[in-house]
């Protein structure tokens, strides 16, 4: 658009030709903010000039939003109970909302605009409460600054030509996309218009200042704290309405800017769903907070699916690099092998870090919503499912990182039966609960073997869990036997169950050292079992018989070679 057309559009907005303008009462409420001599009676006198505004404001003050135990019968009493600033901000909010129509008109969805504005205002208010002690902030001013931060959209829509109104993006796009559209089709963006109109309406300079700074520019160290709060509230609101799913980025920024930990951010966002409906009713805005919550959870679920896919893709790439490393290992010098292994380990750590951050953000937020909603509510059930899946993926990720670390067993001669009995004791409650009988078949004499106690304990934990899984909900039997094999210099530990036959995926995870990304679908407990046994210079055999169940045989040498400690490298 040519500069002449842009100038014409801005002049129309400044002159307010056929455009919405603030009511005289709203203007007086704004002016009251900059008058140091103003008092509670002055505020009450302005509000009471409008009986409709007075009635709605008293109804809001007496609502669950403010949780007042007694009925508030006058504006003067409301000012005493809530404070001058809160009452003025609520009255101004009602007046601002009344300035514009509702419903959907061609390219503008007014209800969506005010609904997002309410969420943004409430989130900004809570951010401000968190930092007001060190920044001398008034949460009520943060509320109004965020509520009107995109007000220029409404004025720009009202001023643009009729043919352009039909193409206007309804106020539902993320801010960056909306501003790009405005710049392309109108030659001016709504933040420029917002800055202009707030000066026209004589808003205080520090509120109008928030219009000038947005996106990364608003978060620069030299920006006023109010600008940062409004920008962070905008980003958080885009999460609520599914325009972005980068919750971790919001949490990280809030921690840097406001010293708020992720749980505090989750609490602010989740509590907004409880607050918004009561306020929306008085502002005559349609809000269904439960539906909005479901939208957030659907987006979180989609983000979780992307994280899962990213995890599988990243692992497949890593496995390819490891395969190349293994093939070239024999021709490498020890120094080169160590260097290549360090590179692979650093790559793994980077991948794990990249995946863990969004997982923790999504899982923590879903867990917070599940606690808040309760299990009966649809949103609570959905949040619980997402939180559970997040924990599962976190567990898989931890297993991957753990599996890929070098394992260095510390060999000390141990009594094998005592280690097995110790693990059986730990599982005793579960075995009784599932009605699983334990048969111990141990020799009378002690069998002592050099082994890494922590490693073998971990192996036994995994194999007992697998046996219980194969038995399932019905009663069953697990048999544990120890057999010294003097001819081969080994000892055999056999763990048998009479459950279902192990599926191929479980067998492959236990026996196949050629890992693929699909191996991780079964978890890494069984591959880790194989890794630990091989690090002990032992091996595993598996017998599966229809009608008789599964038997896992562990073979361990009764003496370890006098060489350096065994190190099983990445993806052994």
Secondary structure, 3 states (H helix, E strand, C coil): CCHHHHHHHHHHHHHCCCCCCCCHHHHHHHHHHCCCCCCHHHHHHHHCCCHHHHHHHHHHHCCCCCCCCCCCCCHHHHHHHHCHHHHHHHHHHHHHHHHCCCCEECCEEHHHHHHHHHHHHHHHHHHHHHHHHHHCCCHHHHHHHHHCCCHHHHHHHHHCCHHHHCCCCECCCCHHHHHHHHHHHHCCCHHHHHHHHHHHCCCCHHHHHHHHCCHHHHHCCCCCHHHHHHHHHHHHHHHHCCCCCCHHHHHHHHHHHHCCCHHHHHHHHHHHHHHHHHHHHHCCCCCCHHHHHHHHHHHHHHHHHHHHHHHHHHHHHHHHHHHHHHHHHHHCCHHHHHHHHHHHHHHHHHHHHHHHHHHHHHHHHHHHHHHHHCCCCHHHHHHHHHHHHHHHHHHHHHHHHHHHCCEECCCEEEEHHHHHHHHHHHHHHHHHHCCEEEEEECCCCCCEEEECHHHHHHHHHHHHHHHHHHHCCCCEEEEEEEEEECCCCEEEEEEEECCCCCCHHHHHHHHCCCCCHHHHHHCCHHHHHHHHHHHCCCEEEEEEECCCEEEEEEEEECCCCCCCCCEECCCC
